[in-house]
Amino acid sequence: MLLAAIVGTGVPVETLYAGMIAESDLEPRAERWGRQTILAREYIGEDDTEALQWLIDSVWPDVSFGYSQRIVKYHWAGDQTPTVKNVMAVRQAVFDDPEKDLRQMALHLDWCRTQTENRPLDKVNGDRELGSLVCYNAGHYPSLHSNWWTFYGAHVSRYQAALDQARTELAEPPIP
């Protein structure tokens, strides 16, 4: 599944795998509704669209699903609006087709890799793959003097740990 997702891109499998680890802990049905995921699931279970709309309005744009955890506002599925109908359509599309979610993540990471070309990678220890993951998270590769590094520096550590894990796991020979 990983190899199929990166076909035709310049994305190393370790980068896609690290993104999956950092974003969803390898859970294809992961979901984040800001800090209200448990409440969102309750509202979904109760089919309470009014309460779910209130929740979406309160956490927007921090609503994302699947391996990629790409926020609905910039998602490949749906119409990017903060409506129950759109958010639930994106959720369903991602849960129904995790392979497509991975492919879209790989395509976005490929774009992120282009954003790191000829850029100073000092804040990511010169690691272009880590820089690509930072770009994925930030939506762009932040300049060296951007406030992003101050406010979201912990994200770099999370992505570094995920990248280290991916590199270790992918380097290990499979158990027979």
C-alpha positions in Angstrom: 0.0 0.0 0.0 2.8 2.4 0.8 4.7 1.7 -2.4 1.6 2.1 -4.5 0.9 5.5 -2.9 4.3 6.9 -3.8 4.5 5.7 -7.5 5.3 8.6 -9.7 6.3 10.9 -6.9 9.7 11.7 -5.5 8.6 10.8 -2.0 10.7 8.2 -0.2 8.6 5.5 1.5 10.1 6.5 4.8 8.7 10.0 4.5 5.2 8.8 3.8 5.4 6.2 6.6 6.7 8.8 9.0 3.8 11.1 8.1 1.3 8.3 8.8 3.0 7.6 12.2 3.0 11.3 13.2 -0.5 12.2 11.9 -2.6 9.1 12.8 -0.4 6.6 14.6 -1.0 4.4 11.6 -4.8 4.4 12.2 -6.8 4.5 8.9 -9.9 5.6 10.8 -8.3 8.2 12.9 -10.2 11.4 13.4 -9.6 14.7 15.1 -12.2 17.2 15.9 -10.0 19.8 17.6 -9.9 18.7 21.2 -13.5 17.5 21.0 -13.2 14.1 19.2 -15.1 12.1 21.9 -17.9 14.6 21.9 -18.1 14.6 18.1 -18.4 10.8 18.1 -21.2 11.1 20.6 -23.0 13.6 18.4 -22.5 11.4 15.3 -23.8 8.4 17.2 -26.9 10.4 18.3 -27.3 11.8 14.8 -27.4 15.2 16.4 -26.5 17.4 13.4 -27.3 20.7 15.2 -24.8 19.9 18.0 -22.3 18.6 15.5 -22.5 21.8 13.5 -21.9 23.8 16.7 -18.9 21.6 17.4 -17.5 22.1 13.9 -17.9 25.8 14.2 -16.1 25.8 17.5 -13.0 23.8 16.4 -12.8 24.8 12.7 -10.5 24.3 10.8 -9.0 21.6 13.1 -11.1 18.7 11.7 -9.3 15.8 10.0 -9.5 12.1 9.2 -7.6 9.0 8.2 -3.9 8.3 7.9 -3.2 11.7 6.5 -5.1 13.9 8.9 -5.4 16.5 6.2 -7.8 19.1 7.5 -11.2 19.3 5.8 -10.6 23.0 4.9 -7.9 21.9 2.4 -9.0 18.3 1.7 -9.0 16.6 -1.7 -12.6 15.4 -1.0 -15.6 17.6 -0.4 -16.0 21.3 -0.9 -13.8 22.6 2.0 -16.8 24.2 3.8 -17.4 23.9 7.6 -20.8 22.2 7.2 -21.9 18.9 8.7 -22.7 17.6 5.2 -19.2 18.4 3.9 -17.3 17.2 6.9 -19.2 13.9 7.1 -18.7 13.4 3.3 -14.9 13.9 3.7 -14.9 11.5 6.7 -16.8 8.9 4.7 -14.5 9.3 1.6 -11.4 8.8 3.7 -12.7 5.9 5.7 -14.1 4.2 2.6 -10.8 4.6 0.6 -7.7 4.7 2.9 -5.5 3.9 -0.2 -6.7 7.1 -1.9 -6.1 9.0 1.3 -2.5 7.7 1.3 -2.0 8.5 -2.4 -3.2 12.1 -1.8 -0.9 12.4 1.2 2.0 11.2 -1.0 1.1 13.7 -3.7 1.0 16.5 -1.1 4.3 15.4 0.4 5.7 15.5 -3.1 4.7 19.1 -3.4 6.2 19.7 0.1 9.5 18.3 -1.0 9.6 20.8 -3.8 9.1 23.6 -1.2 12.2 22.5 0.6 14.5 22.6 -2.5 17.2 25.3 -2.1 15.8 26.3 1.2 17.8 26.6 4.4 17.1 23.5 6.4 18.9 24.6 9.6 15.8 24.2 11.7 15.4 20.5 10.6 19.0 19.5 11.0 19.5 19.7 7.3 17.1 16.8 6.7 15.0 17.4 3.6 12.5 14.7 4.6 11.9 16.2 8.0 11.6 19.6 6.2 8.9 18.0 3.9 7.0 16.8 7.0 7.2 20.2 8.6 5.9 21.7 5.3 3.0 19.1 5.3 2.1 20.2 8.8 2.4 23.9 8.3 1.0 24.1 4.8 4.2 25.7 3.6 7.9 25.5 4.5 8.4 28.3 7.1 11.2 30.7 6.7 14.0 30.6 9.3 12.7 33.6 11.1 9.0 32.6 11.0 7.1 32.5 14.3 5.9 29.0 13.3 9.2 27.6 14.7 8.4 29.2 18.1 4.8 28.3 18.3 4.9 24.8 16.7 8.4 23.7 17.5 7.1 20.6 19.3 5.7 19.4 15.9 9.3 19.2 14.6 10.2 16.8 17.5 7.1 14.7 16.8 8.0 14.4 13.1 11.6 13.7 13.9 10.6 10.8 16.2 8.2 9.5 13.6 10.9 9.7 10.9 13.4 7.9 13.2 10.8 5.2 13.8 10.0 4.8 10.1 13.7 4.6 9.2 14.3 2.0 11.9 11.3 -0.1 11.0 11.9 0.0 7.3 15.6 -0.9 7.7 14.8 -4.0 9.8 14.5 -7.3 7.8 11.0 -8.8 7.8 10.4 -11.6 10.3 9.9 -14.9 8.4 
